[in-house]
Amino acid sequence: MSKVGKKGKAAQQSLDLFDPAVQQEQAGDLDFVLKIHDGHLHDLEISSVSNLLSALGQIVGIKQASFKTIKEGSTTIAVTIPNDLRQAAILNVTKDTAAKHRQIARIQKELGKYGYHRAEISYGNIKDDEVYEPKEILYVVPELETEETFIQEESLDGRLTRLQIGRDTSDHITIILKNGVEVPAQCSKKLLEELKPYFNTDTNLRFEGEASYLSKSNSYQLTLKKYIISKFHVIEDVSLEEWIDDFRAKGASNWSTHDDPIAEWLKERQD
């Protein structure tokens, strides 16, 4: 009985050699996958697909790697490698090197063309007509930070320091805000003559003009990058207590009836 069983098992193994699924399992090839969660494959230009595939191949860094597939849905681009090179490929994907950064930058550039944000590199096995489930996500491609500038009319309070004569029709100066932040500013040569007596003094000025702010996609903070002064006037250095007293004294507003006008104002704003 045991001899017959062995012959039957051997025959079955011979038949299995012709089964593609078994052949792949025995070969142990492993797929390394760049998956883009935004958009669709048909939206990508051929040059973008080529660049993404090239970057993935260089990040995996295995000479024996071969092209696996490009699939629709969440755009899936894959290369396949022999299983015995798994650890070397995983190390290449996860280690931090200048060469890897260059390839990630290529991927980010291509994603940025289409406004895509989410992509990752993983490994597993891609099978036809099955949803790819990664065995492990090795690297999440950082979202490429974008910058946007917007301009608005705004008044600023501050002091003047540093003068740099411009080569064009404007001159460049620096405004020191009350919190100590320095803002580069520019004005006309005519306005500069009026400002000169206030340079490097303790005189507080109120500027009116155009403020340029920088907004970054990965941060909610705004940075005031430039200010164009159109006019200004001197303001007194008034303490908070003096300001409240002056505010309360404005009888027409009825604020003088309140002990804490600021609290009352905030209360009205919340209602």
BELQUITA-V509705 format. One record per helix or strand of 2 or more residues. SS is the DSSP state (H for helix, E for strand). FROM is the first residue (numbers start at 1). LEN is the number of residues. If there is no record, write none. Layout:
SS:FROM:LEN + SS:FROM:LEN
This chain:
H:2:15 + H:20:8 + E:30:7 + H:41:3 + H:46:15 + E:66:6 + E:76:6 + H:83:12 + H:98:16 + E:119:6 + E:136:5 + E:147:18 + E:170:8 + E:182:7 + H:189:10 + E:204:13 + E:222:14 + H:240:9 + H:251:3 + H:255:3 + H:261:10
